[in-house]
Amino acid sequence: MQGALQGVLAPLALIACLATALGGQVITGTVRESGTKSIIAGVTITLTDSSGVTVDETRSDELGGFRMDGQHVAKLRFLVRKLGVEPTITALLDNPADADTLRVDLSAPVIGVTLATLRVVSTVEPTRNFNGLQLQSAKRSGWRVIEPYRLVDDRSVVSTLGDLLRRNPIPGVRPPRGAVGCYRYARSNACLTLVVDGQVVGPDAFVSPTDVHFIAFLTATQAAMQYGARAREGAIFIATRRRGDDERPPKID
């Protein structure tokens, strides 16, 4: 997906604002049309780090505004997508380490959309497997997801789940050095809880990399809302392939 978007760079202003808030880094901004400067609502904004791992994703509201969690990642890149808006990717940007609040303004060209006339003979409702529904739910909940198409080439060449995460890192998550041990969140140094196919299994569990469909990270707040005191420090959600398997890259809206 990233290669297909290399043609356009969105003009972007990155302004570090003074803030006294503790915890995560808040990124706010507005998406506008590059010609008329009109606001663009309903745009999908994806925030990635320098290796292309998704840090956060959201949509602009009816006023073109958006709010994201930057997680103090050192390098940031923004992708903008919507039907009728030219897919746009920014250059890799330095993220001020001491900024708890950032203001980001994005712009993208609006393009004409040609609609073809089709005669519908019959329709078949697509069948979604359980993991497809879980993946959709994880994204809607704001979890940081490592999608199946990113894992498909790596899961057969590594021996542990930790090695799989080292090849597909989640910002702030430290895998154990060996085959056993807990996964720690860098900010608190606390052990994260592993959740396999919706079952809370604790800080340590053996999961074969070849069985992994997708992985998601939940912050302490997200994990506590989902699993209560059993995952109060945060969680790593692992969906195994026995619940469904579809490695196709996501379509651009």
Secondary structure, DSSP 8 states (H G I E B T S, - for coil): -TGGGTT----EEEEEE-----SS-EEEEEEEETTT--B--S-EEEEE-TTS-EEEEEE--TTSEEEEE-TT-SEEEEEEEETTEEEEE---EE--TT-SEEEEEEEE-B-------------------HHHHHHHHHHHTT-EEE-HHHHTTTTTT-SSHHHHHHHS--TTEE--SSSSS--EETTTTEE-EEEETTEEEES-----GGGEEEEEEE-HHHHHHHHGGGGTT-EEEEEEGGG----------
